[in-house]
Amino acid sequence: MTSLHHAPAHRAGLFTRAAEGIASVFGRMVANLRNRQAIANLSHLDDRTLDDMGIKRGDVQAVLRLPMTDDPSTHLSLLVGPRSGSNQPERRRF
């Protein structure tokens, strides 16, 4: 009889976890779409401007070809990261 008494609470907990999981996935999808749109806007910039940001046009095109489930901004960061600051003059410390 004890197990029947706890069953509704157990089901409510499962439902809550499932709802949280769905909300989390939905939130990631919305963020991915926003980031994809922001990166798509980069493709309208000229090559010189992209270069000033350390981004190559091919980087933008490559990350936009990723599956919709992937966050293109994460992948773009990984591509640009090793190059970032390479066009910047070295700063002197006094």
N, C-alpha and C positions, 0 to 999 in steps of 0.2 A: 504494500500500500504506500510505502514511502516513495518508491520510484514513480508512482502515478502522481503523487503530490508535487514532485519537482519537475515533471515533464513540461508543463506550460512555461515555467521560468527558463528551462533549458531551450525550448523552441524560441522564446523571445530573444534569448542571447544569440542564438544562431541567426535569427532574422536580423538583429542589429549588426552583427559582424558582416553578414552578406550585404546589407545596405551600405555599410561603411566601405566595403570593398568596391562595390559598384560606384559609389560616389568618388572614390579615389581614382578609379580607372577613368571615369568621365572627366574628372578634373585634369588628369594628365593629357587626355585627348584634346581638351579645350586649350590647354597650354601649348601642346604641340602644334595645333592649328594656328594659334596666334604667332608662335615663333616661326612657323613656316611662312606665314604672310609677311612677317618682318624681313625674313631672309629673301623672299621673292622680291620685295621692294629694293633690296640691294642690287638686284640684276638690272635695275633701271639706271644705276650709276655708271659713270664712265670708268674706264680701266685705271686712269690715273688716281681718281678718288678712291677706288677700291684698293689700289696699291698703297696709298697713304695710310689706309687702315690695316695694311698687312694681309689683305684678302685678294685672292686671285679669282678671276671670273669662273674658272674651272671648279674652284672650291664651291662656289655658290651653286653652280649647275649640278655638281656631284651630290651635295646634301639634299637638294630638292628632288633628286631621283630616289632617295631612300623611301622605304615603306612609310605609310602615313602613321604607323604606330611608333616610329622613331622620332625623337626630338632632333630636328636638324641643327638647332643652335648648339647642342652638345657636340655633335660631330664637327661642326664648323670650328668650334673652339679647339678641338683636338687637332684639326688640320692647321689652323693658324697659330696655335700656341708655340710650336717650335720656332716659328718665324717671327713672332711678335717682338718688336723692338729692334729688328735687324736693320731697319732703315733709319733708326734713331742714332744720332751721334752719341758717342760715349760721354757720360757726364763725369766731370772731375770733382773729386771730393777734396775739400780744403781742411 
